[in-house]
Amino acid sequence: ANYEESKEKVREKLFDQKYPSAYNTWIQEKLEEYDVKKFLNI
């Protein structure tokens, strides 16, 4: 594989590893935000 192909594969692997944790963090923040709103409405 040439450099460009290798670079693309590496980028995809890094993205695949980073994305789920970033997504989970975002979901967690949204859930906490929602819980706070729910709590304040009671």
N, C-alpha and C positions, 0 to 999 in steps of 0.2 A: 504494500500500500504506500502511496506517496504521502507527502506531508499534509496536504489539504484533507485527504480522506481520514488520516489518523487524527488530525485536529478536530474534525467533525465528530468522529466517534468519541473522543475524549470529552468534548463539550456535551454531547448527548448523555454520557454516563454521569457527568457532574450534575447536569440538570435533573436527571432522573433521581439522583440521590438527594438533591437539595429541595426539589419541589414538594415532595410529600411532607417534609418537616415544616416548610414554610406554610403549606396549606393547613396542616394541623394547628399551627400556631394561630393562624388567622381564624379558623373555626373556633378555637378555644376562646379567643378574644370576643368573637361575636356571641358565643354562648354566655360568657360572663356579662357582657353588655345587656343581653336579653334578660338574664336573671336579675340584674340590678333594676331594670325597668319594671319587671314583673313584681319585684319586691316593693318598689315605690308605689305601685298601683294598688296594693293591698291595703 
